[in-house]
Amino acid sequence: MSTHINAPEGAVAPSVLLPGDPLRAKFIAENFLENAVCYNEVRGMYGYTGTYKGKKISVQGTGMGQPSLSIYVNELFQFYGVKTAIRIGTCGSIHDSIKIRDTILVNAACSDSSLLNQRFGNLHFAPSADFSLLLSAYTVAGKMGINFHVGPCVSSDLFYDENQNWKLWAKYGVLGVEMEAAELYTLAAKFGRKALAILTVSDHIVTGEATTAEERQLSFKNMMQVALETAAMQN
């Protein structure tokens, strides 16, 4: 039984977009989906289902961090039959070549989280995206003509990282730091589902540039459109 998503059977579409911010879920429902219906308000974590270009698609907030996302994705996969999950979130760039508001299609996700250790102990699982989703998103982003990159991110449990571990991640080719993708990819592997993370660079850890909270909530439409187009292709 789902305890954090209060939706009746059939209310959630097979393809779901997963913003961390529930208000971003509301924004997407109101601005991109037709005939959107709110199926969840538990703990203020909004979930909506509507149609995009005639295809049924849901959008569900997950909260910040891997433990919070894990709750919602577990329930979506186990109790609502979700087949495709696309995270749409923000990240901090750790490379000079990747600018504020650029889009990153995440092919793999490193992590410092103990969630992986609890599952695998001394083994090292490599959380990675579904290739068909990644290819679809790559094609869509290319046609849109936006500034985008394909590469790994790191899903960190620390937002305020006093150790500046990002410098080591950057040395090994990681493009950005966020907080959720590794758990999404791990759960997708466990349940045999498709997953992808599409990120907008909201701040630049190297240069100190940053966007506003309002911009993070209400703009960043490129990643939303790439995700919606990609999700619609899966139905």
Summary of the structure (lengths in Angstrom):
residues: 235
radius of gyration: 16.4
end to end distance: 25.5
largest distance: 48.0
contacts: 845
relative contact order: 0.21
helix: 36%
strand: 29%
